[in-house]
């Protein structure tokens, strides 16, 4: 089985995706920045599931994307999950924060895709899934850097799906509020989680099921699937 690379997979959503894929027969590459202890524990758990597991450390805000094929790895699935989410607006936008957010949320996943596809010496088709946010369908007052980075990654998802076919299939999953943020109150989380037409947002289980759907349905490419309870239906400004 080829490897699945999941960026930002030492904790939270990425960790759950890594375990799900390992249980479904994938060997795993865990990318992490500073969370070595969490990454090491996850590696142990995946090995106990009978799968191979490699740790890949990289600070995407500082370093260039490393060429993973130097290790001769066959990568069949890339989940671009690593992300930075910080409050800013057009009024307090500054160059340092804007560039850091762009590097982590847009430039790194774009270069990962290009690097792996340009150097892949294996014949298998690669599946690429970019984890997006339903914020791409709105014009938010806050989280300006985050909005632009995810919007650009959404455009890149569609463009690369066309350019890299049939060598790769490229899709996205746009998330609503899935997990409570570190500095978020439980009250605010529940309000945000339910603030959509269905009255509830997506779950980690639904993210994993959607990944499975994309991988198994081989005619699907260039699609962005929203798991946000229909929040994207309000203030839509994206085709």
Phi, psi and omega in degrees: 000134176294167178279151168251124176262122177241114179281147182060047189250012179284335185219169168054228186298316181300320178298315180297321177297316181299315179295317178301314182292322177298319178294339179259020169096005180272141163281150195237139167249115180268115172268140175212162177258284183246356186268063183295315183301316179294320179295319180295318178296321178295320177301316178299318181296320181290321177297323177296337176279359178089016181248155172285151181208130181240139175266138182228105181264132175195131173268102185293345178281347184235320190260155171286159179290127179283150178277103182291343182282357172298336178269004179068033184273139173267111181256122181253347183212132175237124174248107178275094186249334183301137185200153172241137187226099183231148181286126167202170178218175178298334182287327182243019179297132176230156188299317185298310181294320181297314181292318179300315179298317179296319180299314185282315189274334184236308186294313181301307179298325179295317181286328174301312180300310182298314183298313183291318181290326180287337185244002182293118182264004183258163187270347186290143174290138182261135172263131179235128179233117179264125178278114184251197183214142181292357173298339181296342181268002185235174171243085189284151176282330182240176181058045185296311180298317178299315180302309182296322181294318180287325177296318178294321179293327176295316177297319179296325178302312182291316181296313183291332176299322179283316186289320187267357176291144001267009182295331182215153167249131185235124180222171179225155173235116181265117187263146165270206177286112183255309180234155178290132175288161187301321184257017184261137177285157179296323180297315180292323178299312181297321179296314181291320181299325185263355186277070179200168184303325182277345181083008176199149179267192181279176180232166176298321178300320179292325175300312180297319178296324179291320174301315179299318178300313181297315182297319186280337181261099195281358175262001183270119174205152180072017183257147172239114182261126182266130175242071189222016180068017180091010181300331181292347180285343177268133176058040180293128174227023184230133183294000000 
